[in-house]
Amino acid sequence: MPSPPLMQCLSPAELRVVESAYRTALNAVDESTTAAFSPLELRRVLARSVIEPALGGERDPSRMCEAALRRLRGLRSG
């Protein structure tokens, strides 16, 4: 039987960085982008797009924010 995946977690300080990146990305989304997604899906994409790099070791909120916005733009155009 395969072993369960390892649980990853972030410290409170790291979660504050993720929250900052998420809020910045959410505030940076323009109307043309919001029209392409439901409010729930928009928030889900942004949240995953900042959490995944954080779990991989990224700690720069600006880079997390930019990555989330790039991913959102890519999904909208693709």
Long-range contacts (C-beta under 8 A, 24 or more apart in sequence): 8-55, 10-54, 10-55, 14-54, 14-59, 17-54, 17-59, 17-61, 17-64, 18-50, 18-51, 18-54, 18-61, 18-64, 20-61, 21-50, 21-54, 21-61, 21-62, 21-64, 21-65, 21-68, 22-46, 22-47, 22-50, 22-65, 22-68, 24-61, 24-62, 24-65, 25-49, 25-50, 25-64, 25-65, 25-68, 25-69, 25-72, 28-65, 28-69, 29-69, 29-72, 33-72, 33-73, 33-76, 36-75, 36-76, 37-72, 37-75, 37-76, 42-72, 45-71, 45-72, 45-75, 46-72
